[in-house]
Amino acid sequence: MSIKEWPAGERPREKLLERGAAALTPAELLAILLGNGVRGHSALDLGRSLLARAGGLNALLAGELAGVPGLGPAKRARLVAALELARRCLGEQLSARPALTSPRDSAAFLKAQLAHKPYEVFACLFLDNRHRVLAFEELFRGTLDGASVHPREVVRASLKHNAAAVILAHNHPSGVAEPSVADRSITLQLRDALQLVGVRVLDHLVVGAGEPTSMAARGLI
């Protein structure tokens, strides 16, 4: 039976319009984005199958969608577009806040920006002297083994944005958000280099599969 033949109150789209998006399961939300299913399987069946195959919503959206059975270019494009809209929404919310007062304020945004990357990315949030967001910028890209971070480039970008403080961030494609010895070393190098031009390093967040790890909270800055 196709979704169109279901009772109106059980159809994902009608359910969303009547009760709001929060009432829907991840599979139902995916079904709305997918639009339709494949032969013998509804869009909801496909949504459930995708979630089971990936191991959850975060893993699905962070993974490689190409080549997934039942997920052609049009459906894949809709999912990627939805994820990008969510990232941009988080960015607008972050920029609209009066100030950042804790790692939690920026962790959700940085996770959305970096957690899905299959390669390592080093990025910065540039802040003014009241800790309001001036800009977010990806500065270096690496491979699964790491990224080469050059302190002079971070200093240059900080001066370009006239930043008074920065929050550093990078992802671990392995999913393990544990700071390595190299992470600790480059953090101290960047702290010292930025200190020379009057820019404070507030934190360095390591983004993995779970909650980002705050190096400031660990006492590593």
Secondary structure, DSSP 4 states (H G I P E B T S, - for coil): --GGGS-GGGSHHHHHHHH-GGGS-HHHHHHHHH-S-BTTB-HHHHHHHHHHHHTSHHHHHHS--TT-TT--HHHHHHHHHHHHHHHHHHHHHHHHSS---SHHHHHHHHHHHHTT-SS-EEEEEEE-TT--EEEEEEEEE-BTTB----HHHHHHHHHHTT-SEEEEEEE-TTS-----HHHHHHHHHHHHHHHTTT-EEEEEEEE-SSSPEETTTTT--
